[in-house]
Structures are given as structure tokens and as C-alpha cells.
Amino acid sequence: MQAIPISGPGLAKELMAIFPNAIDRHPPIANFIPETKKP
């Protein structure tokens, strides 16, 4: 497994790629992903 650069939006996108269901399981993570932030 290669290292993933820790950068706000970049990290969020990586997390979405690795854990596509993370937001459904843990709603608070959406706060770190502006593209998917819900009202």
C-alpha cells in the first residue's frame, strides 16, 4: 500500500475511493467533503 498525501479535499476523495459508503455509515465525515455536504 502506497502512502496517500494528506491534503484536505484530496484526502476526502481518497477516502471516498476507499470507503464509498463511509458517509452513509458515519454522517459527520460529510463535513470534510464539501462536494457531498448535506444541509
C-alpha positions, 0 to 999 in steps of 0.5 A: 500500500502506497502512502496517500498525501494528506491534503484536505479535499484530496484526502476526502476523495481518497477516502471516498475511493476507499470507503464509498459508503463511509458517509452513509455509515458515519454522517459527520465525515460529510463535513470534510467533503464539501462536494457531498455536504448535506444541509 
